[in-house]
Amino acid sequence: MNTFDDRKTGFESRFALDQNQEFKASARRNKLLGLWAAELMGKSEEEAQEYAKDVIVADFEEAGDDDVFRKIRADIDAADVEQSDHQIRRKMDELLELSRDQIRDEA
């Protein structure tokens, strides 16, 4: 029974580590996404950094990525920047993969 308990503890530890890394990757993606959108909207460097923080916070409104997408979509529309839903979602996917790679490389 001890071997089973050791395996169970190992799986639980791995799961917790994976979840932590995914959370970090998502937060990093949101920052990068905010910086990308801020550039499209013509924000200054200081404004871009503040905007990126706002995008990170927006992710805590609900589970999933829809809250972040809605924020970016609304802000880009308000700034009269031409980006399709597909382009925004594709950028979100690209930046999530980049963020996951960066988190893995740091570990």
C-alpha positions in Angstrom: 0.0 0.0 0.0 3.0 2.3 0.6 4.0 2.3 -3.1 0.4 3.2 -4.1 0.5 6.1 -1.6 3.8 7.3 -3.0 2.5 7.2 -6.5 -0.7 9.0 -5.5 1.4 11.7 -3.8 3.6 12.0 -6.8 0.6 12.5 -9.1 -0.9 15.0 -6.8 2.4 17.0 -6.7 2.7 16.9 -10.4 -0.9 18.0 -10.9 -0.3 21.0 -8.5 2.9 21.9 -10.3 1.2 21.7 -13.7 -1.7 23.9 -12.5 0.7 26.5 -11.1 2.6 26.6 -14.3 -0.6 27.0 -16.3 -1.7 29.9 -14.1 1.6 31.6 -14.6 1.5 31.1 -18.3 -2.0 32.5 -18.5 -1.1 35.6 -16.5 2.0 36.1 -18.7 -0.1 35.6 -21.8 -2.5 38.2 -20.6 0.3 40.7 -20.0 1.8 40.1 -23.4 -1.7 40.4 -25.0 -2.3 43.7 -23.2 1.1 45.0 -24.5 0.2 43.9 -28.0 -3.2 45.5 -27.9 -1.8 48.7 -26.3 0.6 49.0 -29.2 -2.2 48.6 -31.7 -4.1 51.3 -29.9 -1.1 53.7 -29.9 -0.6 53.8 -26.2 2.7 55.1 -24.7 5.0 52.7 -22.9 3.7 53.8 -19.5 0.1 53.5 -20.6 0.8 50.1 -22.2 2.2 48.8 -18.9 -0.9 49.9 -17.0 -3.2 48.5 -19.7 -1.4 45.1 -19.5 -2.1 45.1 -15.7 -5.8 45.8 -16.5 -5.9 42.9 -18.9 -4.4 40.6 -16.2 -7.1 41.7 -13.7 -9.8 41.2 -16.3 -9.0 37.5 -16.3 -10.3 37.1 -12.8 -13.9 38.1 -13.7 -14.8 34.5 -14.7 -13.3 31.2 -15.6 -11.9 30.8 -19.1 -10.6 33.3 -21.6 -13.8 35.0 -22.6 -13.5 37.8 -20.1 -10.0 38.7 -21.5 -11.3 38.5 -25.0 -14.2 40.7 -24.3 -12.0 43.3 -22.7 -9.5 43.3 -25.6 -12.4 43.3 -28.2 -14.2 46.3 -26.5 -11.0 48.3 -26.1 -9.8 47.7 -29.6 -13.2 48.7 -31.0 -13.3 51.8 -28.8 -9.9 52.8 -30.2 -11.2 52.2 -33.7 -8.5 49.6 -34.5 -9.3 47.0 -37.2 -8.8 43.5 -35.8 -11.2 40.6 -36.3 -12.2 38.2 -33.6 -10.2 35.5 -35.3 -7.0 37.7 -35.2 -7.4 38.4 -31.5 -8.1 34.8 -30.6 -5.2 33.6 -32.8 -2.9 36.1 -31.0 -4.2 34.9 -27.6 -3.3 31.3 -28.7 0.1 32.3 -30.0 1.0 34.2 -26.8 -0.2 31.4 -24.6 2.1 28.9 -26.3 5.0 31.4 -26.1 4.2 31.9 -22.4 4.1 28.2 -21.7 7.5 27.8 -23.4 9.0 30.6 -21.4 7.6 29.2 -18.1 9.0 25.7 -19.0 12.4 27.2 -19.8 12.5 29.0 -16.5 11.7 25.9 -14.5 
